[in-house]
Amino acid sequence: MTGGYFFYDLLGMWYLGILDFDMLLHHLLCCVGMAAVIITDIGSGFAGASLFITEVSNPPMHFRVILRIIGLRYSRAYEVAEFAYFILFFIGRMLIGHSVVYNILLCTPMNILSKIFAVGILL
């Protein structure tokens, strides 16, 4: 289901004309990473942890965009959303993310493609 979401989101962003190289790379890495987990039947626990660390900061990130669109860029709500985004991003990517990727790299049953994509997503 998650791989389908990333593919759908990739197509939606392309259709709307808001797909840039960074998002293209991000979504392709996620799609291939999820496909590798499904095909090899190895690493679903790591995939779940990876989804958490990469997506935990999305709600405040999107809330900031909504506030900017409705003209509340310089409001207290925007500042709170920006702070929450930064904190969640830092916790997810910097504190938890590095240890998850480290464990993926040490996991011998994981295929090399999954390991490469785990490092790519973290970078």
C-alpha positions as CSV (number, residue, x, y, z in Angstrom):
1,M,0.0,0.0,0.0
2,T,2.8,2.4,0.8
3,G,4.6,1.8,-2.4
4,G,1.3,2.5,-4.2
5,Y,1.0,5.8,-2.3
6,F,4.4,6.9,-3.3
7,F,3.7,6.0,-7.0
8,Y,0.4,7.8,-6.9
9,D,1.9,10.9,-5.3
10,L,4.7,10.9,-7.9
11,L,2.2,10.8,-10.7
12,G,0.1,13.5,-9.0
13,M,3.0,15.8,-8.5
14,W,4.1,15.3,-12.1
15,Y,0.5,16.0,-13.4
16,L,0.2,19.2,-11.3
17,G,3.6,20.4,-12.5
18,I,5.2,20.6,-9.0
19,L,7.6,17.6,-9.4
20,D,11.2,18.7,-9.0
21,F,14.3,16.6,-9.1
22,D,14.5,16.1,-5.3
23,M,11.0,14.8,-5.0
24,L,11.4,12.6,-8.1
25,L,14.5,11.1,-6.5
26,H,12.8,10.7,-3.1
27,H,9.7,9.0,-4.6
28,L,11.7,6.7,-6.9
29,L,13.9,5.6,-4.0
30,C,10.8,4.9,-1.9
31,C,9.1,3.0,-4.6
32,V,12.1,0.8,-5.4
33,G,12.8,0.3,-1.7
34,M,9.3,-0.8,-1.0
35,A,9.3,-3.1,-4.1
36,A,12.6,-4.7,-2.9
37,V,11.0,-5.4,0.5
38,I,7.9,-7.0,-1.2
39,I,9.9,-9.0,-3.7
40,T,12.5,-10.3,-1.3
41,D,10.1,-10.6,1.7
42,I,12.9,-9.3,3.9
43,G,12.9,-6.0,5.9
44,S,9.3,-5.1,6.5
45,G,10.2,-4.0,10.1
46,F,12.9,-1.7,8.7
47,A,10.4,-0.4,6.1
48,G,8.0,0.5,8.8
49,A,10.6,2.2,10.9
50,S,11.9,4.0,7.8
51,L,8.4,5.3,7.0
52,F,8.1,6.7,10.5
53,I,11.4,8.6,10.3
54,T,10.7,10.0,6.9
55,E,7.1,10.9,7.3
56,V,6.7,11.9,10.9
57,S,7.4,15.6,10.1
58,N,4.9,15.8,7.2
59,P,1.8,17.1,9.1
60,P,3.5,20.3,10.4
61,M,5.2,20.7,7.0
62,H,1.9,20.6,5.1
63,F,0.3,22.8,7.7
64,R,3.0,25.4,7.1
65,V,2.2,25.3,3.4
66,I,-1.5,25.7,4.0
67,L,-0.9,28.7,6.3
68,R,1.4,30.3,3.7
69,I,-1.3,29.8,1.0
70,I,-4.0,31.4,3.0
71,G,-1.8,34.4,3.9
72,L,-0.8,33.5,7.4
73,R,2.9,33.2,6.8
74,Y,3.8,35.7,9.6
75,S,1.4,34.3,12.2
76,R,2.0,32.5,15.5
77,A,0.5,29.3,14.1
78,Y,3.0,29.3,11.3
79,E,5.9,29.7,13.8
80,V,4.5,26.8,15.9
81,A,4.2,24.6,12.8
82,E,7.7,25.5,11.7
83,F,9.1,24.7,15.1
84,A,7.2,21.4,15.3
85,Y,8.4,20.5,11.8
86,F,12.0,21.2,12.7
87,I,11.9,19.2,15.9
88,L,10.1,16.2,14.3
89,F,12.4,16.3,11.3
90,F,15.5,16.4,13.6
91,I,14.2,13.6,15.8
92,G,13.2,11.4,12.9
93,R,16.0,11.9,10.5
94,M,19.0,12.7,12.8
95,L,18.3,10.8,16.0
96,I,16.3,7.8,14.9
97,G,17.2,7.7,11.2
98,H,20.9,7.1,11.6
99,S,20.4,4.2,13.9
100,V,17.8,2.6,11.7
101,V,20.1,2.9,8.6
102,Y,23.0,1.6,10.6
103,N,21.0,-1.5,11.6
104,I,19.9,-2.0,8.0
105,L,23.5,-1.9,6.9
106,L,24.4,-4.5,9.6
107,C,21.5,-6.8,8.8
108,T,23.0,-9.6,6.7
109,P,19.7,-10.9,5.2
110,M,18.9,-7.5,3.7
111,N,19.9,-7.3,0.0
112,I,22.4,-4.7,-1.2
113,L,19.7,-2.7,-3.1
114,S,17.8,-2.1,0.1
115,K,20.9,-1.0,1.9
116,I,21.8,1.4,-0.9
117,F,18.3,2.9,-0.9
118,A,18.3,3.2,2.9
119,V,21.5,5.3,2.7
120,G,20.1,7.3,-0.2
121,I,16.9,8.2,1.6
122,L,18.8,9.2,4.7
123,L,21.1,11.4,2.6
